[in-house]
Amino acid sequence: MALGGSSYAAVELSRGEVKTKHLAAGSVTSAKVKNRSLRARDFRVGRLPAGRQGAQGAPGPQGAQGPKGDQGSPGIAGMPGPTQGASSAGANAAPSVTFENTHVTQPVNTATAGRLFVHGKASLNVGCSAGSPRTGLYIDGVAVPGSGVTHPNGIDFFVWTAGVSQQVPAGNHTVELASDCPGGNWTGTTRNYQSTSAVLLGGSL
C-alpha cells in the first residue's frame, strides 16, 4: 500500500542519552527545570546575585606573641637649656680679684658650655693684718659676681654665699671658696666646716 505525504522516523533514546544536540533552542524553560536542582557552578559567572551578609563569627584565639623587635635608633639631641639664673645668699660685695687663702676646692666637669650656679659655706675665722677679710666663690680662679661676703677680722663667722658664673666652656673646672684681706695681709685661718656645690644652668648660647 502506498502512503502519500510526509513520513517521520521515530528515534528511541535510552535513559541518560539526551545530549545538548538533542534539545531544540529555547526548549528548556524554567518550568521544565526541577526546583533546587541547579547549583551555583551551573550558572555563568556574574549571573547569580550575591547573598545577604552572614552574621559575624566568633573571634578566634589570640595568636602567639611575636619576637621582640630591634631597638630603634637614638633620637635627635635636644636644644641646649636656659642659661639664666640668680641667687640671694647674704653676699654683699664682689669677691677680690685675687685671693690669699682657699678653704675648699671642688672639681666639676661640664658636658656642655653654660653658666654655673655655685654655692659655698664655711665656719671661718680669718685673720688680716688690717681691715676685714672678704670671702667669695671662684671658678677657675675667676671671681663669681656678687658672691663676696665681708666679715669680722679674727672672729668666728659662718659664711653662706652663692652666685651665678659667667659663661664657661665644656670640660673640667674648679670651684673654690676662698678669702682675701683687701686692706692688709692674711695672717691665719681656722675653719670647722666648709663645702661647695655647682649646677650647670644650661648649654652654650
Secondary structure, DSSP 8 states (H G I E B T S, - for coil): ----S---------TT---GGGS-TT---GGGS-TT---GGGS-TT-S----------------------------------------SS--B---SS-SEEEEEEEEEESS-B-EEEEEEEEEEEEESSS--EEEEEETTEE-TT-BEE--TTS-EEEEEEEE---B-SEEEEEEEEEE-TTS-EEEEEEEEEEEEEEE-----
